[in-house]
Amino acid sequence: MSLVLVTGGAGFIGSHTVDRLIGEGFDVRILDNLQKPVHLKGKPEYLNSKAEFIKGDVRNKDILKSSLKDVEYVYHFAAYQDYLTDFSNFFYTNAVSTALLFEIIVENKLPIKKIVVASSQFVQGEGLYKRKDNTIAAPDLRSVSQLEKGDWEWKDECDELMQWQWTPESHANPPNAYAMSKYSQEMQTIKFGKRYEIPSVALRYSIVQGSRQSFYNAYSGACRIFSLSYFFNKAPVIYEDGNQLRDFVNIHDVVDTNLLVLNDDRTSFDIFNVGGGNAYSIKEFDRIVAKVFNKEHLTPNIPGEFRLGDTRNACSDISKLKSLGWSPHHTAEESVNEYREYLESQSNVEDILDYVKKTMKEMNVVKKVK
């Protein structure tokens, strides 16, 4: 059997991919440091017992090298994700670990058949917009002064609203440290892969949802925040005005992609958006979660706050991946239902929403309209 290394294999996307690989007959080795707060309670119970587990850090060259022994395929999912201002941590974890991975493979002439690296939709930043004259704009960052006025939308040079576009892989404009580190991973994946003839692919995931998302990771987004809020019978907080658009994708559609690219030569040395194909406003998504939890009587709190680094709209064009025969099959409702079942199956789930929000405010990540 082929041996597959999955870094970050104890995490959300990693563990589901491990399960599918084992189901397909692969031998699997997991390398994960079980970093807190994502793995606040240590090694998760859902981890597949048929996988070999190594507790270690992908930034440790000796550990990463030993983990690659006899490996034919690599999924590099280990990453640092957050909104906080420890900028160096994003690059030290995400970019450096990817460089180390290729460094070890090249130095030791390891016969790796494919490397699959997890990237993020955040790489595209604000994405693309269309002006009234049908020309395309690629806006950069909304200024703090604009956001402090509660002026959320993108406008052109004539102060006219622009229309968001489904954004393809060809566009990149990372707005924060996390996204910049992910863009570095993409570039390394393609350039090192080509130069050293190691088939490699980067997958630019949209917002992935489903069971096993950490309850304790501030980065893990609307599904976690809204679900925990309604689980504890609280109204969730929505940033900005709630009309910002997001593209959500189900974990099982993501795992389908992960397996598809493993043996498909057409994917080598390329980047693919992996999204759900539907745009939801945050307000719309809140109502989906409220309905799943039977808490539709609770209405969200929209206090006029915003997070530095957030994009207004984030919707990925998935036509390139669909051209390979893939398509998303699961709805946002299915994703939330799966997360609810997972949440309700856990014991001693802590209400940490207030703590996370307080921490982000203390770090000056969350600000209020003046």
N, C-alpha and C positions, 0 to 999 in steps of 0.2 A: 504494500500500500504506500502511496505517496504521503510524505510527512509535510504538514502545513504548520508554520509558525504564525500565531495570531498574537501580536502585541496589543496590550489593552484588552485581552480576551475575556477578562472578568467583567468588563463594562457592558453597557447597553447594546450597542451594535455588535461588539465583539462576541459576546456570549451567544447571541442568537445566530451569528455566523458560525460559531463553533458547533452548535447543535446541528445545523444543516450540513456542515462538512462531515461530521461523524455519521449522520444519516445517509450521506452519499458514499460512505466507505473510506474516507480519508482518515489517516492518523493525524492527531492534532496535538500540538504543544502550545500552551499558553504562557506568555510572559507578561506579568502584571505586578505592579508594586502596591496595589490595593491602597492607593493614596486617599487620604481623607481630604475634604469631607465627603467625596463621592462614595467611598466605601467606608462609611463611618463605623460600621459594625463588623469590619473585617471581611473575610472571604465569604462571598454570598452563597446562600443555600442552593440557588438555581444552577450553580456551575456544574457542567457536565462531568460526571465522575470518570467517563471514558477518556477524557483529555488529560494529558500530562500537564501538571501545573508547576511553574517556576515563579517564585516570588522574587522579583528583582526589577531594577530600574533600567529603562531603555537608554539612559544616558551613561550607563556603566559599560564601557567597551568590552571588558572581560566577560561580563554576564551576557551581553548581547551576542558576543562571539560564540560562547558555549551553547546558547539557545539556538543558534543557526546550524549546529552539527546535524548532518544528514537531512537537512530541510531542502525541499524542492520548490515550495511556494511560500510567499510571505504576505500576510495582511498586516499592514502597519496602521493600527488604530489608536495606539497609546497617544494621549494628548493632554495638554493642560487647557482647560476652558474656564473662562470667568469674565466678569466685567470689571474686575478690580485693576488697580494701577501698578501692579508689580510687573511692569513691562518685560523685564529681562527673563522672567519665568516662562513666558510664552515662547520666546526664541530658544531659550536653553532647553526646554522640553521638546517642543515640536520640531523646530528647524535643525537643532544639533543632533537629535536622535535619528532623523532621516539621513543626515550627512554620515553619521556613524554607520548606519545600516549599509549604505553603498560602499563606504570606506572598507568595511570588513569583508564584504563580498568581493570587491576588486582586489584587495591585498591578498586574500586567500584563495582567489580564483574559484569561488564556490559556484557549483552548477545550479544556480537558481533559475527556474523556468519562468517565474512571473512574480512581480511585486505589485500589490494593490495598496495604494496609499489613500487614506481618508482625508479629503479636503472638506471645504465648507462653502455653502452659498454666500457666506459673509465676504468671500473674496471679491464678489462682484460689487460690493458696496451698495451705493444707491441705484445701481443698474442704469438702464437707458430710459429716456423719455422722448416723447414726440412733441415738437412745437406745433403751433397752429398752421404753419406753412409746410408741415410734414417733414421738416428736417429733424434729424435725431440729435439729441443732446445727451451728454454724459456728465451729470452734475457731480460735484465733489463732496463737500461736507456742509451740512447746515450749520451756520454759526451759532454760538451760544447766545448771542444777542438776539438772533431771530427766534430761537426756541424760547427764550425768556419772555418774548412777546406773545407766545402761544400761536405763532405763525408757523404752521407745520408743513405746508405743502411746498412743492417745487414750482417756481415760476420762471418764465423766460426773461430776456433782457427788457421786454416791454411790460413786465409785471403781469403777464398772462399765464394762467395755469397751464402746466404741461401734462400730457397723458403718459402714465407709466406704460412700459413695454415688457413683454416677456423677454428676459435677457439671456443671450446665448453664452457659451463658454468662451468665445473670443474676447469678451469684455472682462476686464479685471480692474478694480480700483479699491483695494482693501482700506477700510476706514479706521481700523484700530489694531492694537498689538496682536490680538488673536488672529485676525484676518491676515495681517502681514506675515505672521509666522506660517500660516496655512498656504499663502501664496508662495512663500519660499519652498515649502514642501512640494508644491506642484512643479515649480521650476526645476528642482533637483530631480524629481521623479522622471520628468521628460528628458532633461539634458543629460543627466548621468546615465539614464537608461539607454538613450541613443548612443552616447559616446562609448559606453562599455558593453553594448549589445546585450543588455539585460531587459527583456520585455517588461515594461512597467506601465501602469495606468493610474491616474488620479481620478477619484470620484468626488465630485463637488456636491455633497449632500445638502438638500434643503432641510427644513426643520423636521427631524425624524421623531415619530411618536409611537408609543406602544408600551408594553410591559417592560419592566426592569430599568426604566429611567430612574436615576437616582432621585430620592426625595430631598437630598441635602446639597445639591449642586445648583447654585444660583443661576447658572447659565442655561439649565435645561428647559426653561421657557414656559410658554403659556399653558401647555397641557398640565405640567406639574403645578404651576402656581394656581390655576383655576381649580384643578382637581383637589388639591390640598385644601383650598379655601372652602369649597363646598363640602368636602369630607368633614371639616371641622365647623360646618354650619356658619361660615363667614362669607361676607360679600368680598369678592376679589378686588384688588386695585388694578386699574387699567391706566397705562401711561399715555401721554399725549391726549388725543380726543377719541381714541378707539377706532378711528377710520383707516388707520394704516393697514396695508395689505400684506398677507403672508401666504406662503406656499408650503403646505404641510404634506409629508409623505409617511406612509405606514412602514414600520420596521420590516414587515415581511416582504414588501415590495423592494425595500433596500437590500435585503438578503438575497432576493432573486437576482438583483443586479450584481451583487458581490460574486455570486456563483457564475453568472453569465460571463463576466469579463475574465474569469480565471483561465479558460481554455479557448477563448475567442481571439484569434490573432488580429482581427480587425481593430481591437481595442488597444493594442500595444502602442506606447509612446503617444498617448492622447489623454484628453481630459473630458469627462462626461458629467453633465448635470443630472442629478437624480432627484426628481421632484414628483409631486402628486398631480400636477396638471390643473389644479383649481386654485383660484385666489380667494381667500377669505379675509374679511376685515376682522380685527381683533374683537370687535363687538359681536360680530356674527359667530365667531368661534366660542366666545364666552357663553352664548345662548346654547350652543351645541353641548358644551360641558354641563351647563346648568340642567339641561333636559336629561342628560344621561344620569346625573346624580339626583334627579327629582327635586331640584332646588330652584325651579324657575321663579319662585316668589321672591328670591333674593336678587337684587339688582346690583351691578358692579359700581364701585366707587371710582369716579374719574376726577381726581383732585387737581388736575392741571400740573402734573409732574412729568418729568422726562428723564431718560437715561442717556448720559453722554455716550456716544458711539453707536446708538441705535440708528438704523436706516428708516426712512419713511415707508418705503415699499420694498419688498423683496420677493420676486417671483421669477423662477428660472424656466427658461425654454428647454424642454426635454425632447425636442424633435430628433436630435442627434442620437440619443439613446434609443428612442422608439424605432429608428431606422434599422436597428439591429434585431428587432422582433420583440423587444421588451415593452411593457406598458404597465402602469399602476392599476391594481385591481381592487384595492381596499380604500374605503371612505374614511373621512375624518371621524365620523361617528363610530366606526369600528375601532379605530385607534383609541379613542377616549374610553369606549367600553372595555377594551382590553386593559387599559391602564387602571380603570376603576376596579376591575376584578383583581388585579395585582395588588393595588393599594389596600383593598378590603381583606385580602388574604394575609396581610402582614400583621405582626403583633408589635405593640409599643411604638407605633409611628408617632414621631414628635411633631408638634406644630412649631416649625422653625421660621415661618414666613416673616413674622415681625422681626426676628433676629437678623435675617438676611437683609431685609429692607433697611433696618437701622445701620447695619454694617456698610451698606452701599452709600447711605447718606453721609456717614462719618468719613468715608473715603471720597466724598464729593462726586460720586458717580450719579446719584439721583439728585436732581435739582427741581426747583419749583418756578412756575411762571410768575413774573413780577407784576 
